[in-house]
Amino acid sequence: MNRDLLNLVQSKMSSFSKGQRLIGQFIIEHYDKAAFMTAAKLGTTVGVSESTVVRFASEIGYEGYPQLQRALQEMIRNRLTSVQRMEVTSDQIGDSDVLTKVLNQDIEKIRRTLEETSKQDFNQAVDAIVAARRIYILGVRSSSALARFLSVYFHYIFDNVTLIDTTSSSEMFEQILRIGRQDVFIVMSFPRYSKKAVQASDYAYKQGATVVAVTDSAASPIADYSTHLLLARSDMASFVDSLVAPLSIINALIVAVGLKKKSEIANTFSRLEGIWEEANVYETLEAHPKSDREGF
């Protein structure tokens, strides 16, 4: 949903009842706050009943208030500044029991991700990745952590993986210059969406590559270029992007691809275990007996 929602509300103001006009005016002036209010809280804020808020949602064409609320959230997802995000979080969470509230919100994001992500797109993306001549992975800003995580495990599975460095736009395009129809381009972007991710997705799409887009909404600017769209909820938590659900999608991709390349992975890790042990890469519990730890 875009700013047309606000135009719709504005255009219908003259036909609203007095209470509905109060709701409409508040939404137009404070849509960033209204998007995260319950119907009851919105009603209390403007001085009308909860039922009036519900009827208002129906009046402008939504099945109920939850659908209107989601439309508002979609509209503002890429507009809020970091300061506005913190203000919204203060209203949503407050200062008490932040741990429980944030974790419960993340659980809800994973639940919605499971409902909304296409299993067909997911399975087709896995098949395309396994068959690819070359795999390119791109994530910008906070999404770069997801991209790096995916690339670490894909490097164990494949020898044809490129994690794209996004230090500058020109260098980014130099790295994907030869991308083509036999290649897969995996791109991740969440609000606020990166222009670099959009530009690179456009280029990969025009070169005929299979584009696997991991993003939060079909309205995301990288969704337009996707061959396979994997939706993962990433609603904000304060100025921080919540990437729990996107990481779950990435984990699922790694596991699904790994199952298709099981024998190759077994051989790779058998060799790696010998290298890690010889190089003394990992700490062992035996090196720190419990009795010694308790003495400190």
C-alpha positions in Angstrom: 0.0 0.0 0.0 1.4 3.4 -0.9 0.4 7.0 -0.2 -2.8 6.6 -2.2 -4.3 5.4 1.1 -3.9 8.9 2.5 -5.3 10.4 -0.6 -8.3 8.0 -0.3 -8.9 9.1 3.3 -8.6 12.7 2.3 -11.0 12.4 -0.6 -13.7 10.8 1.6 -13.5 13.2 4.5 -16.7 15.1 3.5 -18.7 11.9 3.6 -17.5 10.7 7.0 -19.3 11.0 10.2 -17.9 13.3 12.9 -16.1 10.5 14.6 -14.7 9.1 11.3 -13.4 12.5 10.4 -11.4 12.6 13.7 -9.9 9.2 12.8 -9.2 10.2 9.2 -7.5 13.5 10.3 -5.3 11.7 12.8 -4.2 9.1 10.2 -3.4 11.8 7.7 -1.3 13.8 10.2 0.1 10.9 12.3 0.1 7.8 10.0 3.5 6.7 11.4 1.9 6.4 14.9 -1.5 5.1 13.7 0.1 2.2 11.9 1.1 0.6 15.2 -2.0 1.4 17.3 -4.7 -1.1 18.1 -8.2 -0.1 17.1 -8.9 0.5 20.8 -5.9 2.7 21.3 -6.6 4.7 18.1 -10.2 5.2 19.3 -9.0 6.4 22.7 -6.5 8.8 21.2 -9.0 10.6 19.0 -11.9 10.3 21.4 -14.2 7.7 19.7 -15.2 4.1 20.4 -13.3 1.1 19.1 -16.3 0.1 17.0 -16.2 3.5 15.3 -12.6 2.7 14.3 -13.6 -0.7 12.9 -16.4 0.8 10.9 -14.0 3.5 9.6 -11.8 0.7 8.2 -14.8 -0.9 6.4 -15.9 2.5 5.1 -12.7 3.0 3.2 -12.8 -0.5 1.7 -11.0 -2.9 4.2 -12.4 -6.1 5.6 -11.5 -4.9 9.1 -9.1 -2.8 11.1 -6.2 -5.3 11.0 -6.2 -5.0 7.1 -6.1 -1.2 7.4 -3.3 -1.4 9.9 -1.2 -3.6 7.7 -1.8 -1.3 4.8 -0.5 1.6 6.9 2.5 -0.3 8.0 3.3 -1.3 4.4 3.0 2.4 3.4 5.4 3.7 6.0 7.9 0.8 6.1 10.5 2.5 3.9 9.7 6.1 5.1 10.5 6.2 8.8 13.8 7.7 9.8 15.8 6.1 12.6 14.5 8.7 15.0 10.9 8.0 14.1 11.5 4.3 14.5 12.7 4.8 18.0 9.6 6.9 18.8 7.3 4.2 17.4 9.1 1.5 19.5 8.7 3.6 22.6 5.0 3.6 22.0 4.9 -0.1 21.2 7.2 -1.6 23.8 7.9 1.0 26.4 10.7 0.3 29.0 9.3 -2.8 30.7 10.2 -6.4 29.9 11.8 -5.5 26.6 13.3 -9.0 26.2 9.9 -10.8 26.3 8.2 -8.3 24.0 10.9 -8.3 21.4 11.3 -12.1 21.3 7.5 -12.5 21.1 7.5 -10.1 18.2 10.2 -12.1 16.4 8.2 -15.3 17.0 5.2 -13.6 15.3 7.4 -12.6 12.4 8.6 -16.1 11.8 5.0 -17.4 12.0 3.9 -14.9 9.4 6.9 -15.7 7.2 5.9 -19.3 7.2 2.4 -18.4 6.1 3.4 -15.9 3.4 6.5 -17.5 1.7 5.7 -19.5 -1.4 7.0 -23.1 -1.0 7.0 -23.4 -4.8 9.3 -20.3 -5.1 11.5 -21.7 -2.4 11.8 -25.1 -4.0 12.4 -23.6 -7.4 15.1 -21.3 -6.0 16.9 -24.3 -4.4 16.9 -26.2 -7.7 18.2 -23.1 -9.6 21.0 -22.6 -7.0 22.1 -26.2 -7.3 22.2 -26.0 -11.1 23.8 -22.6 -11.4 27.0 -22.0 -13.3 27.8 -19.2 -10.8 26.1 -17.9 -7.6 26.3 -14.2 -6.8 25.2 -13.1 -3.3 24.4 -9.4 -2.4 23.3 -7.8 0.8 23.8 -4.1 1.6 24.0 -2.4 5.0 22.3 -4.6 7.7 21.5 -7.2 5.0 25.2 -7.7 4.5 25.3 -9.9 7.6 22.7 -12.2 6.0 24.7 -12.3 2.7 28.0 -13.1 4.5 26.3 -15.8 6.6 24.9 -17.4 3.4 28.2 -17.2 1.6 30.2 -18.8 4.4 28.1 -22.0 4.1 27.7 -21.9 0.3 31.5 -21.8 0.0 31.5 -25.1 1.9 29.1 -26.6 -0.7 30.1 -24.9 -4.0 33.3 -23.5 -5.6 31.4 -21.0 -7.7 30.2 -18.5 -5.2 30.8 -14.7 -5.3 30.0 -12.5 -2.3 29.6 -9.1 -3.8 31.6 -6.3 -2.2 29.4 -3.2 -2.1 32.0 -0.6 -1.1 31.2 1.4 -4.2 28.6 1.1 -7.0 31.2 0.9 -9.7 33.1 -1.9 -8.0 29.8 -3.7 -7.4 28.9 -3.7 -11.1 32.5 -4.8 -12.0 31.9 -7.9 -9.9 28.6 -8.9 -11.7 29.7 -7.7 -15.1 29.6 -11.2 -16.7 26.5 -12.4 -15.0 24.2 -14.3 -17.4 21.4 -16.8 -18.0 23.1 -19.7 -16.4 23.8 -17.8 -13.1 21.8 -17.2 -10.0 21.8 -13.8 -8.3 20.6 -13.9 -4.6 19.8 -10.5 -3.3 18.5 -9.4 0.2 17.0 -6.1 1.0 14.7 -4.8 3.8 13.3 -1.4 4.7 14.9 1.0 4.3 15.6 -0.5 0.9 19.1 -0.1 -0.6 19.4 1.7 -3.9 22.5 -0.5 -4.7 20.5 -3.6 -4.2 17.8 -2.3 -6.5 20.3 -1.3 -9.2 22.2 -4.6 -9.1 18.9 -6.6 -9.2 17.8 -4.6 -12.3 21.2 -5.4 -14.0 21.1 -9.1 -13.1 17.5 -9.4 -14.3 18.3 -7.7 -17.6 21.2 -10.0 -18.2 18.9 -13.0 -17.9 20.1 -14.3 -14.6 17.8 -16.1 -12.2 17.1 -13.6 -9.4 16.2 -14.9 -6.0 14.9 -12.0 -3.9 14.7 -12.3 -0.1 12.7 -9.4 1.1 9.8 -8.4 3.2 7.0 -7.6 0.8 5.7 -8.1 -2.8 5.8 -4.3 -2.9 9.6 -4.2 -2.2 11.5 -2.6 -5.1 13.6 -5.7 -5.6 10.5 -7.9 -5.9 9.9 -6.5 -9.4 13.1 -8.2 -10.7 12.7 -11.5 -8.9 12.4 -14.9 -10.6 11.7 -16.4 -7.2 10.4 -14.2 -4.4 11.0 -15.4 -0.8 9.1 -13.2 1.7 10.4 -12.8 5.2 8.9 -10.4 7.7 11.5 -7.9 9.1 9.4 -5.3 10.9 11.5 -2.9 12.8 12.5 -3.2 16.4 13.5 0.4 17.3 16.3 1.7 15.0 17.3 -2.0 14.6 16.1 -4.1 11.7 14.8 -7.4 13.0 16.4 -10.1 10.8 15.3 -13.2 12.6 12.8 -14.3 10.0 15.1 -13.5 7.1 17.9 -15.5 8.7 15.4 -18.5 9.1 14.8 -18.3 5.3 18.5 -18.3 4.7 19.0 -21.2 7.0 16.3 -23.1 5.2 18.0 -22.4 1.8 21.3 -23.7 3.2 19.7 -26.9 4.6 17.7 -27.6 1.4 20.7 -27.0 -0.9 22.9 -29.1 1.5 20.5 -32.1 1.3 20.7 -32.0 -2.5 24.5 -31.9 -2.3 24.9 -34.3 0.6 27.7 -36.5 -0.7 29.8 -33.6 -1.8 29.4 -31.9 1.6 30.3 -35.0 3.5 33.6 -35.2 1.6 34.3 -31.5 2.1 33.8 -31.6 5.8 35.7 -34.8 6.2 38.7 -32.9 4.8 38.0 -29.8 6.7 37.8 -31.6 10.1 41.4 -32.8 9.5 42.6 -29.3 8.6 40.8 -27.7 11.6 42.2 -30.2 14.0 45.8 -29.8 12.7 45.5 -26.0 12.8 43.9 -26.1 16.3 41.0 -24.0 15.1 38.5 -24.9 17.7 38.7 -24.9 21.5 37.9 -28.1 23.3 36.0 -28.5 26.5 38.7 -30.9 27.7 41.1 -27.9 27.8 39.0 -26.3 30.5 37.8 -28.9 33.0 34.8 -27.8 35.0 36.7 -28.1 38.2 39.3 -25.5 36.9 36.5 -23.1 35.8 34.8 -23.3 39.2 38.0 -22.3 40.9 38.1 -18.9 39.3 
